[in-house]
Amino acid sequence: FVEAGNQLARVLESQALNDFGFSKRYIRCLQ
């Protein structure tokens, strides 16, 4: 159960980083 929780946290973290990087690029394009 702990391993599954760590894996889920990793996936959510990577998704958040991807979304943040995409929004950063998008803002740069707008400017």
C-alpha positions in Angstrom: 0.0 0.0 0.0 2.8 2.4 0.8 4.5 1.6 -2.5 1.3 2.4 -4.4 0.9 5.7 -2.5 4.5 6.7 -3.3 3.9 5.8 -7.0 0.7 7.8 -7.1 2.4 10.8 -5.4 5.2 10.6 -8.0 2.7 10.6 -10.9 0.8 13.6 -9.5 4.0 15.4 -8.9 5.3 14.8 -12.5 1.9 15.9 -13.9 2.0 19.1 -11.8 5.5 19.9 -13.0 4.4 19.3 -16.6 1.4 21.5 -16.3 3.6 24.2 -14.6 6.2 24.0 -17.4 3.5 24.2 -20.1 1.8 27.2 -18.5 5.2 28.9 -18.2 5.9 28.3 -21.9 2.4 29.5 -22.8 2.8 32.8 -20.8 6.2 33.3 -22.5 4.5 32.9 -26.0 1.8 35.4 -25.0 4.4 38.0 -24.0 
